[in-house]
Amino acid sequence: MYKHLLVPLDGTPLASATVEQAVAYAASTGARLTFLHARPDVGASGEGALLHAMSPHDFSIAAAGNAQAIVRKAEASARAAGVPCASQVIPSDHPHEAIIDAARSNGCDLVFMASHGRRGLQGALLGSVTRKVLQHATLPVLVAAVESNHAALTDEQRAIATLRDEHRSLAAVLHALLARVDDTTGPGDPALLRAMLFYIEQFPERLHHPKEDAWLFRKLRERTNECNALLSELEQQHVAGARHFAELGRVLESGDWVAFRQGVHDFAQMQWQHMRTEEGLVLPAASRHLQPADWKSIAEAFDTNADPRFGTSESFDNLASRLLELAGRGRTAV
């Protein structure tokens, strides 16, 4: 039985599905996971070198990309299932080499990956990163999914995937915030802390939770009474979470670091339990009772969360990526 899986990620929806498969496998077998993202080496190109010389700040943003968001959201999926995990971000223009080297250096006994094939498995492997890994790896490789073999997502699958992904983004930012407040060297950058709080306030508290109430919970109530008490409790938690969060911001501005640290821990635990309840109880009930028309409405409502704007040119996805990159500099594993 395999005990340590290397899971390469490229940030695509297929990779997100592979994370869920790898986490499920690890949870059932007692394995641990190492997530790997091999990002392009911007500095190795002529354009990258020129950008670095002309604008180090812009070069830093281009080089980082959304690497931290990719691995931190994967970690959030593993933590939600109680699966031990680590992650690495490696600059490389040869992903198959990075995958093989990471598997060897981390002592992994299985590479668990997907393939972006276009003509089924045989065509998928021709000339692809997956084929190169299969050719050169000296340990087993499991191709868990091939993109061309997957039918288009249903509205239900799309809605649930969006909800889970939003939960993972929130969990990743919360974990980064916890790492900051638990840093023994001190409070760190107050501007970064405020930016993390801004994200949490603007996205889950003002957008994600209200849409859950207005669409998922309302539709479920229309179809069944079995979840009414649970849904009422979750709605109350939405309200309580907003109050708790407002107090958290006040404590930060007061300079009471001990109280702020404790408040962050309390808030994070409350949010993680809330998300576990939604994913473990509400979503399965919704799958049993909601109709295709319900899921279509829910999916369309949550699709608008993908790129909301809040008075700037920044989207929530981009903001989360930037926050996680700033919080993760110099940090390669958990």
Buried (B, 14 or more C-beta within 10 A) or exposed (E): EBEBBBBBBBBEEBBBBBBBBBBEBBBEEEBBBBBBBBBBBBEEEEEBEEBBEEEEEEBBBBBBBBBBBBBBBBBBBBBBBEBBBBBBBBBBEEBBBBBBBBBEEBEBBBBBBBBBBEEEEEBBBEEBBBBBBBEEBEBEBBBBBBBEEEEEBEBBBBBBBBBBBBBBBBBBBBBBBBBBBEEEEEBEEEEBBEBBBBBBBBBBBBBBBEBBBEBBBBBBBEBEEEBEEBBEEBBEBBEEBBEBBEBBBEBBEEEEEEBBBEBBBEBBEBBBEBBEBBBEBBBEBBEEBBEEEBBBBBBEBBEEBEEBEEEEEEBBBEBBBBBBBBBBEEEEEB
